[in-house]
Amino acid sequence: MKKIGLMLLGLVLFVTTTCLLVAAQEKASPNKVSPDRRAAEKSEQFFCGYCHVLTYPEVMKKSHKTWKDDKKHNDIGCVECHYPPDLPAIAEHRKIPRTKVEADKEKKKKTDWDFMKTELEIFSKLVTTLNMDETSVLRKPKIDDGSCATSDCHPTDRPKKKEGEYWAKKIKFTEYEKLVNEKKEKVEILFTHKEHYDKKKWVEGQEMHCVTCHKKETGKKHFEVSKESCYLCHFKDARKEARFGEDRAKCSLCHKIPETPFKKAENPEEKPVTHKDLEDRKVSCASCHLELVKGKGEIKEEKCLDCHENEKRLMKELDNKQLMHKEHVAKQTAACFNCHAPIEHKGMLKAFTYVDASLADCKVCHSEPHIYQRLLLAGEGGKGMDKAYPIKHHDVKTTCMACHTKEAHDTKGRKIKAAEEKTCVDCHNKEAGEQMEKWKKDMAEALKEAKAAEKAATDAMEKAMGKVPDKELQKAIVLIKRGQENLRLVDAGGGAHNKKFATLVLDTAIADFDEALAALRTQ
């Protein structure tokens, strides 16, 4: 009885929704049509949403509307694109009338019960599909490239029009304005399909398809190529020094490199500088234009959970770029922005934006920011140390902001956050605050002693050149170098970050300098 009740409920829901959708379509397609539209209306397919009402009804209706509004493709039925040309349609779909005219004929031939029986059969299979045991959700339709590249549409192997082969034809994608001699000029951005299907240029694991670029981005068009899609592929990781202006991020792929001078030379004998000169000299575009690319196209772990279940096996492979592109791009299971954050490519209005672009990522200039402080906190990096000596703050993951809270200035007058006695007292006690000041004084004296030992060793090295055996000289060079590395670790990292470890490192450095002195003593 329960199953019968569910079936009746489903039947009522299905019939009601179908009637509403049919009414909506008939309202949108009145009987009176223009001669130009008549041929298109004849080939209009039986709307997929009549049956797939339980999947994503609003999405289906929007897709149907955008298809009808697409003047270039609205005379092509769903199955012409959504099924590969060399494969038959799904068996159940063969029972569905191709057009509304055919549907009306079917109704006249059959009784109402026969017609509904056919619809119920499709409905039951739909319910079965919805209840399949899957761990992921398909976010985009799969369209075979062959559906686009048929001889009637966009062939790749022969000319389509007089102006040349479609595959290799340069197509205007967009345009932008630029100043030339203080006048605005429009510049076209051209696109070639053939270039984008060069496998040597693909990202690891990627396999380009028509719908990799031509996809439904908004509710305004059935499918389109958005600028953001181009930016993601061309500028992903472009802010890294080795990538900006090179490979896929090369500016001249889209832009014509200006050959006019930046400004008139004040000295007649001085040769004016142009963008072309800089390109020939291999000057990085990032030197002046880094702010024109904003964002990194990063992937956040929570985006995976929009489609997948939270499985440990799955989440372990997040950084496997080749696998991720193979499963999502090559197999057409997701769109780019289902995973990636967008990247902007435009001029910024904010003052000093060109400087801010570099400052946004310290690693642009500083490849290892605060590396010595990090090593001292972890008790690592000391040459000749038998093990690590981490400070307790490291073990409990205390951040820099826990101690560095005081507004201050460095020796060059730049604003910084300095550590202060109060923070020690807040977490520990008054004695801890006094201890910090003692640590600073002790480390200053220890550094002074170590630097004196270094100077004595390097001075002795200069005097010993050509006077001691080469074996002893090489031994001293190794010892001095190791001592200097330990000295730099404590001096640059601030010994007070881990006094115990810093003291051991400096003692080792002094011992190396003393041993070097002994090796350099002349006989």
VEXGU-558389 format. One record per atom (N, C-alpha, C, O): x, y, z. Coordinates in steps of 0.02 Angstrom, whole numbers, plus 50000, padded with zeros to 5 digits. Each point is the difference from the previous one (the first is absolute). Example, Ala and Ser with C-alpha at 12.3 -4.5 7.8 and 13.67 -1.06 7.14 Angstrom:
2
506604971650390499555005950000500455006050000500524999950033499305005449931500425005950003499615005550037500255005550008
***
This chain:
523
500414994050000499595006050000500435006450000499855005049968500714994550069500445005850005500305001749932500045005949981500164988849981500305001149933499485003149953500165004549961499214992850043499475002649956499875007450016499895004049954500114997650110499895006950020500545004749974499865005549976500774992150029500565004049974499955001049925500145005449974499654989249990499935000549928499465005049981500095003949953499354995950082499455004649986500215007350013499845004549962500534996450094500255006650017500485002549946499975005849979500474989749999500475001849947499655001649936500205004649964499264991550021499625001249938499685006950001500035003749950499674998150107499685006650007500515005549990499885004849964500694994550070500535005049995500255000749928500095005549975500014988849993500264999949932499525003249951500195004349960499174993750043499495002549954499915007550009499965003849952500024998450113499905007150014500575004249972499895005149967500734992750047500595003849977500055000049925500185005149969499664989150000500034999549927499515004949968500165003449951499234996850076499495004649972500235007250005499905003949953500404997950104500255006850009500545001749949500025005549972500434989650018500555001249953499755000449928500245004149961499284991750022499715000249933499665006749988500085003149947499544999150103499665006449994500495005849992499895004649962500674994850076500515005349996500315000249931500125005549973500014988649998500315000049934499515002549947500205003849956499154994150048499515002049951499905007650002499875003249950500184999650111499945007250008500595003649968499925005349969500684991650038500615002949972500034999149925500355003849966499294991150007500024998649928499295000249971499704994749990500025011249997499325000649974499954996849931500494999049966498884999650015499894996749935500245004349942500254997449950499675009350057500205004449946500755001450004500235003150047500144994449904500725001149998500195002949933499654999149950500915004550049500235003049938500274994749954500194994650023499825006749911500284995149952500704997850017500194994349991500225010650035500694998350016500054995250059500474996150005499025004250040500024995850059499664993249988500104995350038499515004349908499604994049989500434993749994499864994850029500705005949931500444994249991500314997950066500074994050013500125010950028500304998450064499504996550046500174995250035499205007349965499494997150043499864992749981499844995950043500205002649893499874993249977500504995150029499834994250015500795008149993500524995450024500085000250076500424996450028499185007950006500075000550073499844993350034499474997049989501015000850054499914993450031499495000350057499845005250027499924988949989499554999250057500405001950062500494996650016499315008650020500385002850055500204994850053499584996550027501075003049987500264995050046499685000650070499924995150036499915011149981499725001250066499324996950011499774999650057499894998049890499364996750008500084993650042499544998150037501034998749956500114993850037500475001050060499894997150053500625007049938500505000950053499795005450049500395004450018498984995250004499745005150046500274999450070499975004850038500284989449980500244999050069500745001250009500255000150056500125000849889500715001250006500115007250024500065001250060499975003549893500095007050018499525004049956500215002949950499144997450069499495003149957500155007149979499925001849942500315002450105500145006949983500595000549952500005004049954500514991750057500584999949956499794997949930500225002849950499344992150046499774997549935499625005449963500095000949940499485002750095499615005249968500455005849975499895002649946500604999250095500465005349979500414997949940500105003949954500124989950046500404997549944499595000049936500245001749947499134996350060499554999949942499895007149973499995001049940499945003850105499895007049979500625002849966499945003149947500644995950082500625002649970500134996849933500275003249955499534990450037500074996649936499555003349948500215001149943499185000450076499535003149953500225007049981499855002349945500505001250101500235006849986500645000249958500195005249975500134989150018500634999649963499844999549925499824994749975500255010949989499815000349930500424995449955499774997949947500835000550076500444995849958499884992550010500194996049957499505002250099499934992850014499294997850017499894994150013499625010449986499344998050022499614995949949499434998050013500885000649930499694995449953500324993150003499884995749958500535003250095500344993650010499744996950065500035003250052499724990749944499704996850058500524997850052500594999549985499174999450076500444998050056500434993949981500604999950012499084995149959500354993749987500555000949948500474996049998499475009249960500515001149949500675001850031500534998549972499455004750086500625002050035500164995350058500584998350011498914999850027500124996450062500114992549991500114996450049499855001149889500184993149986500524999849945499945003649951500584992350057500504999449947499684997949934499544996050000500695006749944499684998449936500064992749979499604997749959500894998750068500094993049980499694995050048500104994049994499515008550056499684995550048499255001049998499765005649993499854988950015499275000750001499765003250065500364999950051499065003149947499725003150060499814994650050499964994149982499925007850081499784995450052499344996849978499565003449974500374990250037499414996349976499355003250022499535000649960500435001550103499385003050025499845006549964499425001849991501115001849988499895006449966499714999149930499715004749972500374989449999499734998849933499245000250000499685001249949500024997550110499275000050005499725007150004499405001049991501045003950022499775006850009499935003349931500454999649959498985003750028499915003549937500545005349989500195003450048500054997349891500545004849986499755007250003500375004550021499014996649959499735006849999499315000050032499704994850014500055011449998499335000650030499464997449952499504997350021500625003649913499524997449951499954992550005499464997149998501124999650007500024992750007499664997950064499664994950002500435008950051499694998350064499235000249995499654995750027500105009349938499285000649991499734994049960499464997450015500915000449935499794994249960499994993750042499544995949994500965003450050500044994250044499384999750045499724994650012500095011150013499415000250045499374997849963499584996750030500365005249907499404998249961499974992649987499464997049997501124999949995500034992849984499854995950062499684994749996500545007650062499954996150061499455002650046499775005749994500024989950051499555002250053500405003850051500614999550001499055004250042500355003750052500424995350044500555001750021499174992349993500364995450043500644997449967500524999450033499444999249902500604997749964500555005450001500594998550009499185007749980500495005550000500335000850068500615000750004498994999250049500275000850068500434994150020500475000750038499354993349936500404994150015500725000949975500484998350033499575004649906500665001449972500375005050043500594999150014499055006250007500315005150041500214997250069500535001750026499044993950002500164997150065500624995549996500384999550048499704997249895500594995749991500645004250003500494998150031499485007649937500585004650001500085002850071500565000550025498885001250007500015002650068500334995150049500395002050042499444991649951500284994950045500754999349991500374999050048499865001649890500714999449987500375006250027500574999650022499095006149976500295006150028500114999350075500525001850026498984995550009500064998950072500574995350015500385001050048499694993849911500554995250009500675003549993500464998850040499605005649910500625003649989500165004650059500585000450021498915002850005500125004650057500224996450062500345002950043499494990849963500174996250060500614995549991500134995550040500255005749906500614996149990500505001350055500035005550028500364989549989500485000550054500645003449975500494996649983499505010050014500585003849976500275004250057499645002150044501024999249953500325004150052500185006949975500295004050036499534997549901500135006649973499425002349958499594996049977500365010650013499465003049963500275002849934500495003750001499214994549943500225002749936499775007249994499405001450003501075003249988499855007150001499925003149930499795005849995500374990649952499945002949933499854994549949500204994350010499455007449937499854994949949500624998349958500435004249989499604989649990500544997849956499785000849928499474997549980500945005949980499855000849929500614997849961500555002750009499364992549947500554997549959500225005249949499595003449970501084997250021500255004849951499734998749931499915004649960499954989150025499744998249934499345003249985499835001149941499775000450111499365003249989500095007149974499585002549962500965000850058500135006949978500355000049931499895004549960500534990550029500435000049941499724996149941500384997849957498965001350040499704996649943500085004349937500135006050005499784990949938500095003649937499505005649991500125004749962499304995050073499495005149994500115005850049499685005349993500754993850056500085005250052500695003349998500105005049965500384992250072500665003150005500544994949981500364997650044499705000749893500504994949979500715002550011500155005949994500294989450021500715001750012500444998149941500595001749999499134994749952500434997349947499885003049931500314997949952499245007150043499905003249935499725007050009499715001550052500385002949898499765006950007499245000250009499644996249968500145008250076499285000950011499745006149961499444999949974500975005250024499805006149965500585002449957500554997350003499325007949957500505002549953500625002750036500564999549974499335003450085500585003250033500494995150030500505002150029499384991549966500504995250022499734994550044499425000150019501004995249998499814994350040499805002150070500375003850032499074993949991499745002150065500504998450056500095004050046500224990249949500454997750053500605004650010500225001150056500035001749888500605004250004499845007449993500455004250004498924997449987499805007049990500115004150064499854997750055500405008449937500095004650056499335003450014499745003649957499994995250102499345002450018500075005650052500404999550047499225005849945500015005550049499634997650063499414998549998500965001350057499704997950063499725006150038499434999950023500985005249983499795006150034500455005749978500424999149955499515006750075500435005749984500095004350062499604999650047500925004549953500125004550056500265006649972500215000449942499795004750100500245006549980500695001450029500154998050057500275005349905500675001950024500165007049975499735002149949500715001350086500205006749981500594999749952500524997050016499415006149926500555000449951500065007449980499545002849970501035000250048500105007249988499435004150029499735004649969500094993550094499495003550038499304999449969499565004050016500344991149941499354998749971499804992850012500424995549998498935003450016499764993250012499914996249935499705002549952500564991450047499924995749942499754993250023500184997550053499384999549906499754993350016500464994849971500215000349942499944994750100500454994649979499624993450007499704998650052500314997349896499644993650001500424994550031500614999849990499074995750047500314994050025499764994249956499404998549998501054998449966499834994749953500114993150032500414999250045499224995949930500014993350028500024994949943499685000949949500704993750061500034994649950499884993350035500344998450049499184997849927499844993550031500594995249996500164996650049500165003149894500544995249988500555000650053500264995050024499935011249993500545001150048499834997150068500444997650035498925002649985499804997650066499954992450003499944997150054500084999749889499984992749999500704997049990500064994149984500455009950026500694997649998500154996650067500045003450051500034990049949500084996250062500625002150040500014999150061500485003649906500615002150035499865005850047500385001250047499085002449941499845005950041499504998550055499855004350041499904989649962499504998350050500314999350069500594998250007499025003250044500214998950069500024992550014499664996149967500765001950081500064992950016499334996750013499605002450040500274992249923499384996350010499405002849963499474996949996500625009149976499445003349966499894997249930500474997849968498925002250011499824998149931499465004849978499444999950025500735004449927499545005249979499404997249962500074995549958499345007250057499394998449964499675006649982500175005350026499344994449929499645006049981499695003350062500025006150007499694989850038499655002750058500485001950056499785002450052500884996649938500485002450049499975007750002500075003050052499834999949889499945007349995499285002349988499775004850031499884991749924499315001949982499524996750049499794994349990500045009250063499574997050051499505005150027500065006049988499454991450048499495004450029500275003250064500104996650050500035009949947500285003550057499465003750039500035000350062499485002549903499475003850032499324997949971499974995849956499495007250070499344998449974499825004149938499444999549976501035004449999499865004349943500104996549933499655001549952500834993950045500154996549938500024992550011500154997750055499704998649892500014992750005500714997550010500124995450040500345007549925500714998850013500405005949974499785003549954500794997750075500415005849982500724998750021500144995450038500315008749938500704999850021500125006350042500005005549973500094993750091500095005850043500745001950003500444995749994499695010750016500685002350007500344996850061500594998650000499005000350053500284997050061500294993149987500494998050031499194998349923500274993349983500685000649968500464996150014499605008949942500655001149967500535002050052500564997449998499265007150047500485002350050500244994350044500594999850018498964995750000500204994550044500544995749969500494998350032499414999949904500494995749966500655003749987500544997350008499405009049971500595003749979500405002950058500615000949995499055000550061500355003450055500064996050064500245002650050499554991149949500094995850060500744999750017500414997949959499775004050101500695000250025500435005149962500614999850006499085004849957500385004949961500375005050043500495003049978499284997950085500335004850044500674997550024500415003850027499714989849964500654997450017500515002849950499855000649941500725001150082500495003549959500154996449934500085003349948499954990150054500194996249941499454999449949500114997649944499275004450074499434998849957499715006349968499704999649947500385006150084499675006049974500345002149934500605001149998498994999549950500275002149935500324994449960500315001249949499614992650075500294994349965499484994649989499484999950032500674995649922499574994349985499285002449987499895004449959499624992650076499305001849989499855007150022499515003049978500914999850067499885006850025500385005349961500065005750023500204992549919500375004849960499535005449973499504998449968500675007850044499565005649983499875000549925499455001649978501064996949981499945000849928499544994849968499865000549940499904994650098499524995249973499345003549983499654998149953500195007150086499385003749989500135007249979499635002949960500905000150067500135007149990500575001149949500504996550000499405008549959500545002149955500475004350041499805005050030500844993249970500485003750040500125006949970500205000449943499675005050095500085006849974500725001549979500484997950033499595005649913500665001949975500125007550006500545002549983498965001150042500085007250011500375001250066499914996250046500495009149958500385001450062499545001550059499445002449991500814996250070499625001750060499905007650004499465002450016501085001249970499965007349998500585002649958500494996549987499455009749993500525002949958500645000850040499995002150058500574996349909500645000650034500195007350009499925004049954500324997850106500205006950014500645001749963500115005649978500324989450015500635000949965499934997249929499844994149993500265009949955499914997749931500434993949983499814996049957500765003450076500454994449986499794993650036500244994649984499315006150063499764994250039499474996249962499515002949977500584990650017499524995849964499394998850044500074997850057499325003649918499404999050041499874992650013500164995849958499565002650100499864993150020499294998249981499545003950011500374990149960499334997649981499874993250033500474996850024498905001149976499834993350025500364994649960500224994950027499855006449907500334995149957500734999250020500264994450000500075011050018500704999750023500054995750062500444995750006499105005450041500024996350063499874992649988500304995750032499245002849922499864993049985500614996649970500174994350017500185009249937500604997249969500554998850052500404995449993499625008950058500504999250053499784995150054500354998950049499054998149940499724995050046499875002950071500084996550050499725009849952499805003150064499304997450017499565000049958500354997750104499364997150020499445005149999500085005750023499344992349950499415004449999499785001650071499705005350012500454990250035499805001050070500365006050031499805002450052500744999949916500375005850025499545006150007500095004150045499424996449910499555005950001499264998250004499595004250019500234989749962499294998449991499744994450046499494996949984500845002050070499784994550045499305001150027499644995350013500175011149996499345001450030499434998549953499424999950021500724998849914499474998649952499734993050007499484998449971500854997450067499764993250013499884999350075500475000450039498914998649980499824999550071499674993450014499504998249968500774998150080499744993450017500464994549977500425001049955499514993250075500444994449984499634993949974500314994949983499025005550015499624994249976500044994150047499994994349979500075007250087500104994750049499394995450007499445001849981500684992450047499464995150012499924999250075500484998750035498905002049989499864998950071499704993150010499574997949961500654998750090499804993150012499244999250005499724995049978499945010150050499284999350009499624999849933499444997649998500885004949949499674999849934499924992849976499524998449964500934997250056499954992949981499364996950028499694995749969500125006750091499424997150034499345002249970499474997450018500555007449935499395002049965499764994349956499404999449985501064996449992499834994549955500144993250031499634995249987500895004250053500224993650026499854999250074499915004850036500064988949984499964998550072500695000950030500514999449965499515001950099500645001350035500354993450014499954997350055500425000249896500364993750007500755001550007500275004149963500064992450083500725001150011500404998449937500475003649983499334991149983500364998049939499985005549947500495001449966498935001750029499905005349950500405006250019500345002949958499624999250104500315006250022500764999649998500335005249998499964988850004500724999349997500295001949932500595001649994498974998249955500245001249931499885007349978500065001449940499795003150105499835006949981500565003549963499875004049955500754994650062500575003349969500264996449939500505002149970499174992550011500214996349940499695003449939499464998149978500905006849994499735004049945499814995849940499485001149969500954994150013499874995949941499364995950009499594999649953500324997550105499404996050013499385004350002499484998249973500565007650060499425004450006499765002449931499395000149987501085001849969499805002349934499744994149957499555000949960500744993350050499774994249961499284998250018499604998649956500245001650109499334998050022499475005449988499424998449991500795007950010499505005449996499985003549932499475001949976501124999149993500025003549935499954995149943499575000749956500874994350044500004995149945499344996249996499744998749946499984999550112499374996250002499385004450003499434997550002500675009249997499455004749999499514999150059499395000049990500864999150069499574999050057499885006450040499575000250044500825005149943499925006250037500255005849958500414999149955499345006950060500245006049967500585002950041500084998350059500325006049911500605002650032499855003350068500364998850049499105005349952499875003850061499614996050052499835002650053500034991149932499764995650053500564998650050499884998350058500745002449918500584998650042500425006250014500195001350057499955002649891500475005650006499655006650016499435001249980500925003150056499785006950010500195004049937500514998549969499095006550012500155003749939500615004550007500225001650056500065000449887500575004549997499785006349961499684999449948500505006450076499845006249966500585002249957500584998950016499265004349928500515002849956499755006749974499665000349949500505005050087499775006749981500415005250038500344998450049499615007849929500355005450034499665001650066499394999950005501015001750045499745001750066500035007650009500475003349977499044999650057499955007250008500355002650062500175005950004499954989850045500295002150063500715002649991500394997149962499775008250074500685002849997500504995050027499864996350048500735003449922500554995650019499824992649992500314995750032499205002849925499814993149991500594995949973500074994150017500345008949941500564996449971500494997850054500354995049991499695008750064500434997950056499644994950043500304995050022499065006249991499614995550042499994992949972499994995150037500035004349896499984993549968500594995750022499934993950008500655009350001500594996350023499964998650075500184994650023499595010450014499984999350073499494994950023500044997550056499465001049902499484995350019500284993050014499704996150036500875002549934500324993550010500735001250017500405001649956499784997650107500695001350022500514995949961500575002249990499224991949987500474995549967500215002449931500454997249970499205008150004500225002849936500725002450007500414999149955499755004050102500685002550012500384995650050500604998749991499054999050059500314996050053499804992749992499464998050019500994998049952499834993049986499904996050063499624995150001500725006950054499934996450063499895004950057500465001250040498955001849965499885005150052500084997150071499694995050017500725008450023500104998250071500234992750008499814996850049500585000849905500204993050003500434998650062499954994750030500485010149989500444998950057499615000050066500154996150045499355008249960499574999950060499634993450006499934997250055499835000349888499634993650000500454994350022499804995650038500825004449936500474994750018500185000250074500054994850033500055011349993500175000650072499434997450044500124996550048499265005349935499444997850040499954992349999499824997050051500335000049892499964992749994500634996650025500034993950005500495010150010500644997150024500354996149946500324995050013499625007349925500294996549943500465004749960499995006150010500424990949945500425004049956500705001150025500425002549963499724995650099500685000850027500484994949971499854994050000500735008249975500504995549972500394996750057500265003450044499784990049953500374996350052499584998250060500264997450049499075004049948499554998250055499804992749994499894997549944500064999050112499834992949999499254998749995499794994649980499795010450038499284999349998499675006950002500345005150007499004995049986499635006450003499875001950073499924995750043500065010949970499885002650067499445005249997500135006050009499254992049978499455004949994499835003350066500064997050053499735009349943499775003550059499284997850014499664997849955500125002950108499334997750018499455003749961499484997149985500655009249998499515003849961499874996649932499455000249974501074996749999499934996549936499554993850008499584998549958500524998050096499614993950012499255001350006499594995949981500245010050047499285001650008499755004649944499455002650004500984998449944499815003849940499815007250016499495002649975500915000750065499905007150015500225004249941500564999349976499005005049999500165004049941500405006250018500075001850058500205001549891500405006150009499595005450035500275003850041499084996649943499585005350027499884999450075499755004650031500424989649997499904999250072500495004450039499845002550054500774998549918500525003850034500115006949970500135004950035499814995649898500135006349965499365004149996499624999449952500285004850098499385004050004500135007550005499545004049991501064998050023500165007050013500175003749936500394997649959499305008450032500165004249943500705002950009500155003050052500284996149898500695002350007500285001449930499654999549950500995002450048500345001449937500674996450000500324999350052499904998549889500654996949996500545005449992499855005950004500774992149986500565004749997499955004849941500315005350000499294993049949499915004349942499365004150003499825003449952499834996250105499405004050009499364997049974499495003349998500534990349981499404996749974499584997250058500274997650049499075002849943499554997550052500054992450004500014996549949500015000950112500014992850012499604998550063499805004550036500084989149975499694997650062500564996750040500284995049979499875007950079500544997450041499734995950058499435000950022500994994550003499814996250060500105004450061500445004350001499154994750050500065004050061499914995650061499704994649997500565007850058500004996350063499294998250023499904994850030499615009749954499314999050023499714993349975499644996750037500535001349902499714993949972500244993850039499634995150008500995005150015500264994450040499624999650067499834994550024500055011350005499665000350065499284997649992499744996550044499935005549900499314998149990499904992449998499514997450026500974999149944499944992749994500314996450060499764994750020500775008150007500374996550053499965003850067499514999550036501025004349979500015003850062500515005749994500325000749947499765003350104500455005749998500724997949988500375003449964499824990950065500694997649992500154998449926500575000849977498914996949986500104998349929500175006349960500414999749954499285005950063500155006349966500715002250013500345002249954499884997150107500695001950017500494995349965500555002049980499254991650013500434995049968500125001749926500554999049975498945003749991500085001749930500545005349991500424999449956499575005650086500515005249996500704997150012500495002149969499564993150077500644996950014500244996049940500595000049983498944996549984500174996149940500315004549947500504998349969499185007650021500265004649949500715002250015500425000249955499725001550108500675002150019500504994349992500555001049974499264993050049500454994249995500174998549927500584998649984498925001749972500114998449930500435005349967500414998449956499505007950064500415005449972500744998950017500435001049957499714997050104500694998650020500284993949965500584999949978499004994950015500234993849966500155001449926500484997349973499105006749995500125001849930500645004149992500384999049953499735005550094500615004149999500624995650004500495001049963499494994050081500574995450008500104995849936500564998949978498884998749993500044995849940500275004049941500384997349960499425008950033500235004149944500745001650007500365000649951499875000250112500715001250012500404993849979500545000649970499214993550046500334993849981500014999249924500504997749972498955004349995499974999749927500535004549969500364998049954499705008250072500485004849973500724997450009500425000849955499704996350102500674997350012500164994549949500564999649975498964996150011500114994549954500085002449928500434997549964499155007450014500055002549931500645004049990500304999749946499925004150105500635003649995500594995249993500455001049960499524993750080500534994949997500014996649931500534998149975498885001149995499954996949934500385004249948500374997349959499535009350043500335004449951500764999750008500364999949950499884999950112500724999950012500324993349982500594999549984498994995250020500264993249990500044997949927500304994949984499395009149970500004998249930500714999149973500415004650003499744989549971500654998449972500534998350051500584998849983499225001150080500494998650053499884993450036500444997550034498964999649959499844993750034499834994849947499815001749945500254991950072499844994649952499285000649976499565002250037500324995949900499335000649970499484996050039499435002150006500774992150020499544995850039499745003750061499404999850014501045003650021499795003750060499585006149981499545001950035500655001149908499635005949977499284998249983499545003650019500364990949945499334997849981499594998150061499405001350002500924995750048499664998350062499755006250035499445000250025500975005049977499825006350033499425003449963499555002750031500474997049902499475003149960499324996950016499515003550008500474989849997499384996450015499755001850070499405001250009501054999250039499815001550069499745007250006499505001150034500845003649933499785007050003499315000849968499575003650025500334993149918499365000549965499444997350044499465003050004500664991250028499484997150043499865004550060499435000850021501105002250007499905004550057499615006149980499585002550039500555000149901499645005949977499264998549989499585004350013500264989849962499304998149990499634999750067499425002250005500904995050046499694999850067499935007050029499495001550032501015002749957499985006850026499435003949966499645003750033500284995449902499475003549964499314997750023499545004150005500394989450010499364997350024499775003750063499425002050005501024998950043499825003250063499935007549993499555003150027500914999949935500005007349992499385002449962499675004750021500184991949922499425002049959499344997850031499495003449991500514991150045499384997350028499825002750068499434999050022501035004550011499855002550067500064994550051499534996150010501045003450023500144994550046499494999250055499914994550027499765011149992499524999750055499394995849982499614998250045500285000249892499444995849981500074992950028499514996550010501125001550003500134993350029500705000350030500494997849968499565004950093500665001350029500434993750008500595000149984499114994550039500384993950012500324997549936500604998649998499005001049948500254997649937500515004949970500524998049975499325008650029500445005149973500684999850034500515000949967499504998050099500634999650037500424994149976500605000749990499084993650000500354994049975500295001349930500564997949984499055005549974500225001449932500615004650001500484998949963499505006350078500565004750003500624996750030500565001349978499344994450072500574996350029500334995749946500624999549998498974997449959500274995849946500375004349950500534998049975499205008050010500335004649953500685002250027500495000149963499535001750101500645002250030500514994449999500595001149988499174992750026500454994249999500294999049930500584998249993499025002849955500234999349930500525005349984500514998649968499365007650053500485005549987500664998650035500535001049971499444996650092500614998550038500394994349967500615000249997499024994649978500344994349967500335002349935500534997549981499135007249984500295002749938500645003850015500494999549963499505004450092500605003650020500584995350013500575001349980499284993150053500524995150016500294997049936500604998849996498985000049953500244997149937500425004949961500424998049960499465008550051500365005149961500655002450033500355004149972499804993450088500615002150033500614997849960500064994149983500375010450002500604998349961500504996450045500035001350060500354994249910500494996250037500635004250013500484997650030
***
